[in-house]
Amino acid sequence: MLTLYFSGTGNTKFIAELFSSKMGAVCFSIEEPRNFTSLLKAHDTVCFCYPIYGSRVPRILREFVARHMSDINGKKIVILVTQVLFSGDGARVFTDMFWDGAIDVIYAEHFLMPSNVCNLPLLWQASQRKTQRCIARAKVKMHRVCQNIKSGTVVKRGFTVFSQVLGNIQGRLWQGSSKEIYPARFSAENMAMASVKIHKQCHKCGKCISACPVKNFENTRGAITHKSSCIVCYRCVNLCPKRAITVMMFHRRPRRQYTAMIKAHNEPNKN
């Protein structure tokens, strides 16, 4: 089994590595410089892990799937989604990128994880105690997921009509059609791409340049600028040592950053 994941700030990396350690799967981030065509061709079952944004698959993973569509077709697929609240059909929307029957989804599950949105009051992070409880619940659920897969039990979270209707309400506003790679012109995802603010506290350390998964930042004549390609993963917001970057049209600087999963996923075999 092969596990491929995208993780903004560590939640999904934690889930992907936990799953892989229990299932004996090889595990890679889609950001790694690897021959993914060869990896995909060498494995019959592929687990895709990703955070759900507005009940939609992150653009970086949509682009990855588009590049490797022929390599993924015909595979057995496990879908594991991380979410903060309720995403509706967050796992099911992955299948919208394929025609009917192209892939065989053998399991799909959602995991509630702590919020990494550190500057939006409605999504402020839980206390350390609540975060640890959330992680503990995720471990218990993962044990059940792996036992089900090993026994051949099929669960498809988010595949009901009710889940699809609820997910589509959020998804249409965020991305537009879930079948398209790129966001609709007037969608929140599209507007958020250019909604990055670099505050005066920036000391040009370049950490955002090296950390951004879509290479959105660059140093232009001694100033950090962006290329209007933000995917709202919140990695730069949480990693900036001066808390000088904000995204998604809400530009209140964070009082504290999300770092809970940095420590948690450093020792995946103990989780």
C-alpha positions, 0 to 999 in steps of 0.5 A: 500500500502507498500513502500520499498526502498533502499537509499544511501545518502537520495535522494531515501528516500526522494522520498519514504517518499514523495510518501508514505505520499501522498498515505497513504502507510507504508514505510520502508527501506530494511535495517531495521530489519523487517519481510518483508515476513509478510509485503509483504503478508499483502499488495496487492500493493508494491512500490519499490524505488531505485537509478539506478546505470549504468541503473541497480538495486543496488545489495542490492535490487537485493539480497532482491528481490531474498530472497523474490521472492515468497512473491512479485510474484502476487503483483501490483507493483509501481517502482520509480527510482532516477537518476542523468542523463538518465538511459534509462530503469532504472525502467523497469530493475526491472522486469527482475528479474521476469518471465513474468506475475509474477508481475503487474507493474501499474506505473513506473517513473524516478525522476531526483535528485541531484548528490551524487558523490562528487569527480568525476568532471563530476558529481559534485554537483549542487549549492544549488539553483539548488538543491532546484529547482531539489527538487521542480520539484520532488515534482511537478512530485510526485503530478502528479504520485500520482494523476495518480495512484489514477485515475487508469492511467498507466504510464511505464517510460523506458519501450519502446524499445528505452529506453531499447536499451539505458539503455542496453548500460550502463547496460552491462558495469556496471553489465552485464546481468540485470537478474543476482543477482551478477555482471559479472566478468569483469563488472564495478560493480564487479571491483568497489566492491574492489575499496575502498580506506581509506586514511591516514586522517582516524581517525578510528571513525567507522562511516563507519562501522555502516553506510555501508548498506552491512557491508563492513567495519570493524576495524581490529587491530585498522585500518579500512579495507574493505571486497571488497563488495562495492555497490558504494552507496557513503554513506561512502564517504559523511558521513566520517568526515575526507573525508578519503574514496573514491570508484569506482576506482576514488580516488580523495578526495571530496572537499565537501560532499553531504548533501542536502537530509539529511535536506530535508528528516528529515521532510517528511510530510512537503514536 
